[in-house]
């Protein structure tokens, strides 16, 4: 029989001391609160970051290839990749796809309202799935249709401001010499959640911009490159940059919209702070519970020592007892944390102000590996932290301990 294990079980579940029971319950509650807070914070951070990054990647892709110049307008200087260079970029194992695009500034005049926008042109090979994920009404551009050049996608922000809906048409004026105008029909209405994007961009056919800007069939405003693993973004962008001629540059999405990604980096720091604070609170409560338990069991410790039981064995008794508390606290905390995760993941019960947070609900995402690692970390840190207080047992004298009341 494992005597320390047997005795710890008796102490943990069959003890009659009222005060220590109260402390034990407080300790279990603190551990449960800590693990639940850590799991929830990880799920919210991972989900929130994932949604924001997905929306930014969906509109801008991961890496933009543009002409290297001082042009700061919304209309990029035309470029063209040679077939060899195009093939070399695709040969990079980190690259998923490469698609051309172009932009053209214009003015929408409809319903006595005037709005300046930027038309983003895409072609039939463009992956519209990210755009489709952002659609609220209608459909993506149908490049098989005869009127594809007249189709356009606008944001909900612009649709509400200009009193437009799917199927409506309007005239867009393009400021150039001479001024050109074009009639478009709304094919769909999207929402990126980012007002900076929604108030500026509309999406149409690349062919229209080529006609308006007098571009050749192989000339575009730039190329959007999507990579397979976003964690390899900087490395992939650097490799693409090395392949480009001197008059072109590769800009990754983090450099394209630095404010958003700097904000997301700050959220990582918040999660680390929560982990540290919750773990410290749990450790303090565990140490308090262990010391009080040792104090209440001083007579038992004296008897065990008088019978020749070693200090190491007695320490194991109380460490096993502490492990019981940690395990029960983890069980309750995991139920609370995972319960919140599944509730929010399936119902989106908790909402957010989309204009402030870019999404309309608290997004959550969690991997089982996260849960396992957090639990193992709390157990390891807790047991290591309790080892030093358990050394108090070696200082207890058997004679004084037996007479202790």
C-alpha positions as CSV (number, residue, x, y, z in Angstrom):
1,X,0.0,0.0,0.0
2,X,1.2,3.5,-0.8
3,X,0.9,4.9,2.7
4,X,1.4,8.6,1.9
5,X,-1.3,8.4,-0.8
6,X,-3.7,6.6,1.6
7,X,-3.1,9.1,4.4
8,X,-3.4,12.1,2.0
9,X,-6.8,10.8,0.8
10,X,-8.0,10.6,4.4
11,X,-6.8,14.1,5.1
12,X,-8.3,15.6,2.0
13,X,-11.8,13.9,2.1
14,X,-12.4,12.7,5.6
15,X,-11.0,15.5,7.8
16,X,-13.3,16.9,10.5
17,X,-11.5,20.3,11.0
18,X,-14.0,23.1,10.1
19,X,-11.5,26.0,9.6
20,X,-9.2,24.0,7.3
21,X,-12.2,22.9,5.2
22,X,-13.1,26.6,4.7
23,X,-9.6,27.3,3.5
24,X,-9.6,24.3,1.3
25,X,-12.8,25.5,-0.4
26,X,-11.4,28.9,-0.9
27,X,-8.2,27.4,-2.4
28,X,-10.2,25.2,-4.8
29,X,-12.3,28.2,-5.8
30,X,-9.1,30.3,-6.5
31,X,-7.6,27.5,-8.6
32,X,-10.9,27.1,-10.5
33,X,-11.1,30.8,-11.1
34,X,-7.5,31.0,-12.3
35,X,-7.7,28.2,-14.8
36,X,-11.1,29.4,-16.1
37,X,-9.8,32.9,-16.5
38,X,-6.7,31.7,-18.3
39,X,-8.7,29.4,-20.7
40,X,-11.3,32.1,-21.5
41,X,-8.6,34.7,-22.1
42,X,-6.7,32.4,-24.4
43,X,-9.9,31.4,-26.3
44,X,-11.0,35.1,-26.7
45,X,-7.6,36.3,-27.7
46,X,-7.0,33.5,-30.2
47,X,-10.5,33.9,-31.7
48,X,-10.4,37.7,-31.8
49,X,-7.0,37.8,-33.4
50,X,-8.0,35.1,-35.9
51,X,-11.1,37.0,-37.0
52,X,-9.4,40.3,-37.3
53,X,-6.4,38.9,-39.2
54,X,-8.7,36.8,-41.4
55,X,-10.7,39.9,-42.5
56,X,-7.5,41.9,-43.2
57,X,-6.0,39.0,-45.1
58,X,-9.3,38.5,-47.0
59,X,-9.2,42.0,-48.4
60,X,-5.5,42.7,-48.8
61,X,-4.1,39.1,-49.0
62,X,-0.7,38.5,-47.2
63,X,1.9,40.2,-49.4
64,X,1.4,43.0,-51.9
65,X,3.8,43.3,-54.9
66,X,3.8,46.9,-56.0
67,X,6.0,49.2,-58.1
68,X,8.7,50.9,-55.9
69,X,8.1,54.6,-56.3
70,X,6.9,57.6,-54.3
71,X,3.4,57.4,-55.5
72,X,1.1,57.7,-52.4
73,X,-2.2,57.9,-54.2
74,X,-4.8,55.2,-54.3
75,X,-3.9,54.4,-57.9
76,X,-0.8,52.3,-58.1
77,X,1.7,52.6,-60.9
78,X,1.3,49.8,-63.4
79,X,3.6,46.7,-63.3
80,X,3.8,43.4,-65.0
81,X,5.4,40.2,-63.8
82,X,7.2,38.1,-66.5
83,X,6.0,34.5,-66.8
84,X,9.4,33.3,-65.4
85,X,9.1,35.6,-62.3
86,X,5.5,34.6,-61.8
87,X,6.5,30.9,-61.9
88,X,9.5,31.5,-59.5
89,X,7.2,33.1,-56.9
90,X,4.7,30.3,-57.1
91,X,7.6,27.8,-56.8
92,X,8.1,29.1,-53.2
93,X,6.7,26.4,-50.9
94,X,5.2,29.0,-48.6
95,X,3.2,30.7,-51.4
96,X,-0.4,29.6,-51.9
97,X,-1.6,31.8,-54.8
98,X,-0.8,35.0,-56.6
99,X,-3.5,37.2,-58.2
100,X,-3.4,40.6,-60.1
101,X,-5.4,43.6,-59.1
102,X,-5.6,47.3,-59.8
103,X,-7.2,50.4,-58.1
104,X,-8.9,53.5,-59.5
105,X,-10.2,56.5,-57.6
106,X,-13.8,57.5,-58.4
107,X,-16.8,59.5,-57.2
108,X,-20.3,58.0,-56.6
109,X,-23.1,60.4,-57.2
110,X,-26.5,58.9,-56.4
111,X,-29.6,59.9,-54.4
112,X,-28.3,63.5,-54.0
113,X,-25.3,62.1,-52.2
114,X,-21.6,62.2,-53.3
115,X,-19.0,59.8,-52.0
116,X,-15.3,59.4,-52.9
117,X,-14.3,55.7,-53.2
118,X,-11.6,53.5,-54.6
119,X,-12.5,50.8,-57.1
120,X,-10.5,47.6,-56.6
121,X,-10.5,45.5,-59.8
122,X,-10.1,41.7,-59.8
123,X,-10.2,39.1,-62.5
124,X,-11.8,35.7,-63.0
125,X,-8.9,33.8,-61.4
126,X,-9.1,35.8,-58.2
127,X,-10.1,33.7,-55.1
128,X,-13.4,35.4,-54.0
129,X,-14.0,33.1,-51.1
130,X,-12.6,35.6,-48.5
131,X,-14.9,38.2,-50.1
132,X,-17.8,35.8,-50.0
133,X,-17.2,35.3,-46.2
134,X,-17.7,39.0,-45.8
135,X,-20.9,39.3,-47.9
136,X,-24.1,40.3,-46.1
137,X,-26.4,40.4,-49.2
138,X,-26.2,39.3,-52.8
139,X,-23.3,37.4,-54.4
140,X,-19.7,37.8,-55.5
141,X,-18.9,39.0,-59.0
142,X,-19.9,36.6,-61.7
143,X,-17.2,36.6,-64.3
144,X,-19.1,34.2,-66.5
145,X,-21.8,36.8,-67.0
146,X,-21.9,39.1,-70.1
147,X,-22.4,42.2,-67.9
148,X,-19.5,41.4,-65.6
149,X,-17.9,44.8,-66.3
150,X,-21.0,46.5,-64.8
151,X,-21.1,44.5,-61.6
152,X,-19.8,46.0,-58.4
153,X,-19.6,45.1,-54.7
154,X,-20.0,47.9,-52.1
155,X,-19.8,47.9,-48.4
156,X,-22.7,48.1,-46.0
157,X,-21.3,51.5,-44.8
158,X,-21.6,53.0,-48.3
159,X,-25.0,51.2,-49.0
160,X,-26.5,52.8,-45.9
161,X,-25.0,56.2,-46.5
162,X,-26.1,56.3,-50.2
163,X,-29.4,54.5,-49.6
164,X,-28.5,51.7,-52.0
165,X,-29.4,48.0,-52.0
166,X,-28.6,44.9,-54.1
167,X,-29.8,45.4,-57.7
168,X,-29.6,49.2,-57.6
169,X,-27.5,51.1,-60.1
170,X,-25.5,54.3,-60.0
171,X,-23.0,56.3,-61.9
172,X,-19.4,56.5,-60.9
173,X,-17.2,59.3,-62.2
174,X,-13.4,58.8,-62.6
175,X,-11.3,61.9,-62.2
176,X,-8.9,61.9,-65.1
177,X,-8.4,63.8,-68.3
178,X,-11.0,63.7,-69.8
179,X,-13.4,62.8,-66.9
180,X,-14.9,59.3,-67.5
181,X,-18.1,57.9,-66.1
182,X,-19.4,54.4,-65.8
183,X,-22.7,52.8,-64.8
184,X,-22.6,50.0,-62.2
185,X,-25.1,47.6,-60.8
186,X,-24.7,46.4,-57.2
187,X,-24.1,42.7,-57.2
188,X,-23.5,42.3,-53.5
189,X,-23.0,44.2,-50.2
190,X,-20.1,43.2,-47.9
191,X,-18.9,44.2,-44.5
192,X,-15.2,44.0,-43.4
193,X,-15.9,45.4,-39.9
194,X,-13.2,48.0,-40.5
195,X,-14.6,51.4,-41.2
196,X,-11.3,52.5,-42.8
197,X,-11.9,49.9,-45.5
198,X,-15.7,50.0,-45.8
199,X,-15.9,53.7,-46.3
200,X,-13.2,53.7,-49.1
201,X,-13.2,50.5,-51.2
202,X,-15.7,49.0,-53.7
203,X,-14.9,45.9,-55.8
204,X,-15.3,45.5,-59.5
205,X,-13.7,44.0,-62.6
206,X,-10.1,44.5,-63.4
207,X,-10.9,44.8,-67.1
208,X,-12.8,48.0,-66.4
209,X,-9.8,49.6,-64.7
210,X,-7.6,48.5,-67.6
211,X,-9.9,50.3,-70.0
212,X,-10.1,53.5,-67.9
213,X,-6.3,53.7,-67.3
214,X,-5.3,52.6,-70.8
215,X,-3.3,49.6,-69.4
216,X,-2.1,46.7,-71.6
217,X,-3.6,43.3,-71.1
218,X,-0.6,42.2,-69.0
219,X,-0.4,45.4,-66.9
220,X,-1.9,45.6,-63.4
221,X,-1.7,47.8,-60.4
222,X,-0.1,45.1,-58.2
223,X,-0.3,41.5,-57.2
224,X,-1.8,39.9,-54.1
225,X,0.0,36.9,-52.7
226,X,-1.5,34.5,-50.2
227,X,0.8,32.3,-48.1
228,X,0.0,29.0,-46.5
229,X,1.2,29.7,-43.0
230,X,0.6,33.2,-41.6
231,X,3.3,32.6,-39.0
232,X,5.8,32.6,-41.8
233,X,4.7,35.9,-43.2
234,X,7.9,37.9,-42.7
235,X,10.1,35.1,-44.0
236,X,7.9,34.6,-47.1
237,X,7.8,38.3,-47.9
238,X,11.5,38.5,-47.6
239,X,12.0,35.6,-50.1
240,X,9.5,37.2,-52.5
241,X,11.3,40.5,-52.2
242,X,14.6,38.8,-53.2
243,X,13.0,37.5,-56.4
244,X,11.7,40.9,-57.5
245,X,13.5,43.4,-59.8
246,X,14.8,46.6,-58.3
247,X,11.7,48.6,-59.3
248,X,9.3,46.4,-57.4
249,X,8.7,45.8,-53.7
250,X,6.9,43.2,-51.5
251,X,4.9,44.7,-48.6
252,X,3.4,42.3,-46.1
253,X,0.0,42.9,-44.5
254,X,1.6,43.9,-41.1
255,X,3.4,46.7,-42.8
256,X,0.3,47.6,-44.8
257,X,-1.9,48.1,-41.8
258,X,0.6,48.4,-38.9
259,X,-1.8,50.0,-36.4
260,X,-4.1,47.0,-36.3
261,X,-1.3,44.5,-35.8
262,X,0.4,46.6,-33.1
263,X,-2.9,46.7,-31.3
264,X,-3.2,42.9,-31.6
265,X,0.3,42.5,-30.2
266,X,-0.7,44.4,-27.1
267,X,-3.5,41.9,-26.6
268,X,-0.8,39.1,-26.4
269,X,0.8,41.0,-23.5
270,X,-2.6,41.3,-21.7
271,X,-3.0,37.5,-21.9
272,X,0.4,36.9,-20.4
273,X,-0.4,39.3,-17.6
274,X,-3.6,37.5,-16.8
275,X,-1.8,34.2,-16.8
276,X,0.8,35.5,-14.3
277,X,-1.7,37.2,-12.0
278,X,-4.1,34.3,-11.9
279,X,-1.3,31.8,-11.3
280,X,0.1,34.0,-8.5
281,X,-3.3,34.2,-6.8
282,X,-3.7,30.4,-7.0
283,X,-0.2,29.7,-5.6
284,X,-0.8,32.1,-2.7
285,X,-4.0,30.3,-1.8
286,X,-2.4,26.8,-2.2
287,X,0.5,27.8,0.1
288,X,-1.9,29.2,2.7
289,X,-4.0,26.0,2.6
290,X,-0.9,23.8,2.9
291,X,0.5,25.8,5.9
292,X,-2.9,25.7,7.7
293,X,-3.2,22.0,7.0
294,X,0.3,21.3,8.4
295,X,-0.6,23.5,11.4
296,X,-3.8,21.6,12.1
297,X,-2.1,18.2,11.6
298,X,0.9,19.0,13.8
299,X,0.0,16.3,16.4
300,X,-0.3,13.7,13.6
301,X,3.1,14.7,12.2
302,X,4.6,14.3,15.7
303,X,3.1,10.8,16.1
304,X,4.4,9.7,12.6
305,X,7.9,11.0,13.5
306,X,7.8,9.2,16.8
307,X,6.9,6.0,15.0
308,X,10.0,6.5,12.8
309,X,8.4,7.8,9.7
310,X,10.8,9.9,7.7
311,X,10.3,13.6,6.8
312,X,10.3,12.8,3.1
313,X,7.4,10.5,3.5
314,X,5.4,13.0,5.6
315,X,6.1,15.7,3.0
316,X,4.7,13.4,0.3
317,X,1.5,13.1,2.4
318,X,0.8,16.8,2.3
319,X,2.0,17.1,-1.3
320,X,-0.5,14.4,-2.4
321,X,-3.1,16.3,-0.4
322,X,-2.2,19.5,-2.2
323,X,-2.4,17.7,-5.6
324,X,-6.0,16.7,-4.7
325,X,-6.9,20.3,-4.3
326,X,-5.2,21.3,-7.5
327,X,-6.9,18.5,-9.4
328,X,-10.4,19.4,-8.1
329,X,-9.8,23.1,-8.8
330,X,-8.6,22.3,-12.3
331,X,-11.7,20.1,-13.0
332,X,-14.1,22.9,-11.9
333,X,-12.1,25.6,-13.7
334,X,-12.0,23.6,-17.0
335,X,-15.8,23.0,-16.8
336,X,-16.4,26.7,-16.4
337,X,-13.8,27.8,-19.0
338,X,-14.8,25.2,-21.7
339,X,-18.5,25.8,-20.9
340,X,-18.0,29.5,-21.8
341,X,-16.1,28.5,-24.9
342,X,-18.7,26.2,-26.3
343,X,-21.6,28.5,-25.4
344,X,-20.0,31.5,-27.1
345,X,-18.7,29.5,-30.1
346,X,-22.2,28.1,-30.9
347,X,-24.4,31.0,-29.9
348,X,-22.3,34.2,-30.2
349,X,-24.2,35.3,-27.0
350,X,-21.7,38.0,-26.0
351,X,-21.8,40.9,-28.5
352,X,-19.3,43.7,-29.4
353,X,-19.5,47.1,-30.9
354,X,-18.3,46.4,-34.5
355,X,-17.2,49.9,-35.2
356,X,-14.8,49.8,-32.3
357,X,-13.7,46.1,-32.3
358,X,-14.1,45.2,-36.1
359,X,-16.3,42.3,-35.3
360,X,-19.9,42.1,-33.9
361,X,-19.4,39.4,-31.3
362,X,-16.7,37.9,-29.0
363,X,-15.0,35.4,-31.2
364,X,-13.4,32.4,-29.5
365,X,-11.0,29.8,-30.7
366,X,-9.3,27.1,-28.7
367,X,-7.1,24.1,-29.3
368,X,-7.0,21.1,-27.0
369,X,-3.3,21.5,-26.9
370,X,-3.8,24.9,-25.3
371,X,-6.0,23.4,-22.5
372,X,-3.6,20.5,-21.8
373,X,-0.6,22.8,-21.7
374,X,-2.3,25.3,-19.4
375,X,-3.4,22.5,-17.0
376,X,0.1,20.9,-16.9
377,X,1.7,24.3,-16.4
378,X,-0.5,25.1,-13.4
379,X,0.1,21.7,-11.8
380,X,3.9,22.0,-12.3
381,X,4.1,25.5,-11.0
382,X,1.8,24.8,-8.1
383,X,3.7,21.6,-7.0
384,X,7.1,23.3,-7.3
385,X,5.8,26.3,-5.3
386,X,4.5,24.1,-2.6
387,X,7.7,22.1,-2.1
388,X,9.5,24.8,-0.1
389,X,6.6,25.4,2.4
390,X,6.4,21.6,2.9
391,X,10.0,21.8,4.2
392,X,8.5,23.2,7.4
393,X,7.7,19.6,8.4
394,X,11.4,18.9,9.0
395,X,11.5,21.6,11.7
396,X,8.7,20.1,13.8
397,X,9.9,18.3,17.0
398,X,8.0,15.0,17.7
399,X,7.7,15.7,21.4
400,X,6.4,19.2,21.1
401,X,4.2,18.1,18.2
402,X,2.5,15.3,20.1
403,X,1.6,17.7,22.9
404,X,0.5,20.4,20.5
405,X,-3.2,21.2,20.6
